[in-house]
């Protein structure tokens, strides 16, 4: 059984049971063997969005890997599957900082950034002057044909897309066949992690899984509804899945 097929199903979406090392190995293999690897991720917010707009579920079917993300998903996996839970509390930000960025710098992988603001993209270049950045484009005034031409002419090893959910997933679904990149990786606001501008809070806040509370404090207009309404809805849906699983077994 390959890594890509080791999955658990949460709220109708099949999510890979992976750790940081396995995930990085999959990216490494795709680049070394010149294979296209389509990645998407799932967290409590994305699963809520999919439940609200069920037509989005088919978009995730084109992904080779659906990466788990966040404390909520990890706790849900423990509650639903016990010993078959997700192997770790997978945090995209930690993966970027501890694994992906060092590997990018070490192996000189070429990177194209699509998303966020010009100011953020400039800060990525300032923070990592040795990073092999072959193209950047903000996420606000691009046209599909023009940006795909730009990506294809630069032939990046990794295309990082930070357009937010579901915009970035829709972009991948509509265009992945025409994109000349070995790894296509949506990152939400993860470009800020590369730039060093993402607000995460102190280390102890990160360890106990309350980064979302810090983000809400700094950007209440953006995050209040997502977390203070979305988190209880997510918990209710997980309880409903658990109850349905128990009923189906009896």
N, C-alpha and C positions, 0 to 999 in steps of 0.2 A: 504493500500500500504506500503510495507516494504521499508526501506531505500535503499536497494540494487537496487530497481526498479525505483527510482526517478532519471531520467537521462535527459541530453540534448545531441543532436548529433552535433558534430563539426567535419567537414571534414570526415564524414562517420564513426566516432567513437563515441559510446554512453558512455558519461562520467557522473559520479555520481555528483549530486548537494549535496555536503556535507560540513559541517563545522568541525572544529577540534574535538569538543565534540562528535558529532555523529560518526565520524570516530574512535575515541578511544573506544567508546562504542561497536562498531562492533568487534573490536579486542578483547576487554574484554569478550564479549559474546562468541566468538569462542573458546577462551581459557577455560573459565569456563564450557562450555557445550561440550568441547572436539570435536569440529567440525573443519574441515579443511576449512580455509579461504584463497582464492587465490586473491592477490591484484596486480594490475599493475597501472601505472600512465601515465598521458599524459600531455605533455607540447608542446610548439611550435616546439621544435626540434624533439620530438618523432613523432608528427603528420607529419612533413615534411618527416621524414624517411619512415613512412607508405605510404605516397603518392608516394614516389619514388619507393618503393618496396611493391606493393599492396598485394603481397602474405603474408605479415606479419600481415595483418589485422585479419586473422583467429586466430592468436596466442592470441589476446586479448579476444577472445570469451570464453576462459576457465576461465577468471577472474570473481570473484564474485563482486569485486569492481574495477572500474577504477577511480583512484583518480586524480582530476585536480591538476596541479602544475604550478605556475608561473604567473607573471603579464600579459604576452601576452595572455594566455588562458582566464584569468579573463576579460580583456578588450574585447577580441573577443566575449565572452559570452554576455557582455553588448550590443555590437553592433548588434549581431545576434538575441538576445532574449529579450532584454529590461527587463521587470519585471520578466521574468523567467530566468534571468541570474544566474550564480554561486553565492551562498549566500555570499561568502567571497573571497578575494584574497588568495588562499590557497598556502602556501609556505612549502614545505617538511621540510626544515631546521628548520623553526619555530615550526612546529609540533613536530619534534624530541626533540628539546630543551625544549619546554614549556609543552609538554604533554606526549609523549611516554617515554622518558628517566625517568622522575619522576615516572611514573606508573610502569615501569620495576623495578625500585629500590624499590618502595613501596610494590609491590606484589611479588617480588622475582621471576619474570618470568625468565625462562631459555632461553638463547640466543645463537644462532650459527651464526657467521659471515663468509660469503664467499665473498671474493673480496678484492680489493685494495692491498697494499703492506704489508709485514710482519712488517715493521716499523710502519705503521699506526695502524695495529692491536695491536701491543704492547702498543701504546699510549692510545688505548681505555682502556686496562687493567690498565694502570697507572692512567688515569683520573678517572676511576670508579672501584676502587678495590673491592667494595662491589657488583658489578654487577654479576649476576649469569651467567657467560659465560661458556657454556659447550663445546664449540668448536670454532676453528678459522681455516681458510684456505685462503691463498692469492689467487688472481684471475689470476695467471699467469702460474702455473705449476701443476694444478690439473687434475685428470682423473675422468670422470663422475662416473664410478662404485665405485671407491675408495671413492670419496667425499660423494656419496649417502650412502654408508655403514657407513661412519663416522657420518653423520647426523643422520641416523636412530638409530645407537647405543647410541647416546646421547639424542635422543627424545626431541628436543628443543620445547619450547612453540612458539618461533618465530625464523624463519630462515630469516636473513637479507642478501640479495644478492646484492652486489655492483660490477657488471661486466660491467656496461654501456649498453646503448641501441644500437642495439637490442639483444646483446649477452645474457643479463640476462633474457629477455623475452623468447628467444628461449630455454634457459636452463629450465625455468619453464615449458614451453609448452611440452617439451620432457620428463620431469622427474617428474612432480608434482604428478602423480598417485602413484609413487614409493617412494615418500618422506614422512617420518614420522615426520611431524611438523604440529602444529595446525594452524599457520599463516605463509604464505610464502609472503615475502614483498621485492620487488626489490627497491633499494634506489639510484641507480646511483653512484655518488660520496658521498653519504650520510654517508658512514662509516667515512669519514673525519669529519663530524659534531660530531659524537660520540667521535672521537679522539681529537676534538678541534683544528683541523688543516685546516679546510676549510676556504678559503679566501672569505669574504662576504663584506668587506668594512665597513665604519662607519654606525651608526644607521640611519642617515638621508638618506644615499644612499639606504639602505634596504627599508626604508619607501616609497621612490619614485620609487622603482622598477628598480633600475639601478645596481643591483649586477652583472649582466652579463657584464657590462662595466668594473667593477673592475676585474672580472675573466679574461677578455680578456687582460687587461693591464698586469697582472701577468703571464698569460700563452697564449700569442698571437698565438703560433703555434697550440695549441689545440683548441682555441675558436674563432679565428678571422673569419674563414670561416663559422662556425656554426651561429654566430650572425650577422655579417655584410653582409653576403649573405643570410643566412637562414631567418632572421627576415623580410626583404622585400618580400621574397617568401611566407612566412607565411601570411603576410598582404594581398598580392595579392590573395591568395587562400581563405582567409576569405571574401574579397570583392566579389570574384566569387560566393561563397556560398550564400552571401546575395542577390546578383543579381538574382541567380537561384531561391531563395525562393520567391522573389518578382514576378518573371515571373510565377512561378507555382501557385501563388495565384490569378493571373489576367486571 
